[in-house]
């Protein structure tokens, strides 16, 4: 058990000290973040809202989030927010 914990701690410390190096640029053919046209639920909803075909209802407590989750068919209870000193959120 102690060996497993020591291995995890050592691995975590070693990973933290490594600088970030982008392996592929965002416009690389394997990634193509900026290439279109996009066919995903977010894009379709954004286009529908922009054209006036769809609307999102505003909630005084949660803003547009409940309506957005509903439109995307995402269950509200699937959403989690973690507050932690070590969290990078």
C-alpha positions, 0 to 999 in steps of 0.5 A, spaced: 500 500 500 505 504 501 509 503 495 502 504 491 501 511 494 509 513 494 508 511 486 502 515 485 505 521 489 512 521 485 508 520 478 504 526 480 510 531 482 514 529 476 508 530 471 507 537 474 514 539 473 513 538 465 512 544 461 506 543 456 508 542 449 503 542 443 504 536 439 500 538 433 497 545 432 490 546 432 489 547 425 493 540 423 488 536 419 488 531 425 485 536 429 481 541 425 478 545 430 477 551 425 474 547 419 467 546 418 462 545 416 460 543 423 454 538 425 454 537 432 448 539 437 451 545 440 452 548 433 445 546 430 442 550 437 446 556 436 444 557 429 437 555 431 437 561 436 441 566 432 436 565 426 430 566 431 427 558 430 429 557 437 429 560 444 432 559 451 428 561 457 432 565 462 431 563 469 432 568 475 436 563 479 440 559 474 440 563 468 440 560 461 443 553 464 437 549 465 434 551 458 440 550 455 441 543 458 434 541 456 435 543 449 441 539 449 437 533 452 442 533 458 440 531 465 441 536 470 443 531 475 449 529 471 452 536 472 457 536 478 461 542 480 467 541 485 470 546 489 477 544 492 484 548 493 487 543 488 482 544 483 484 547 476 477 550 475 
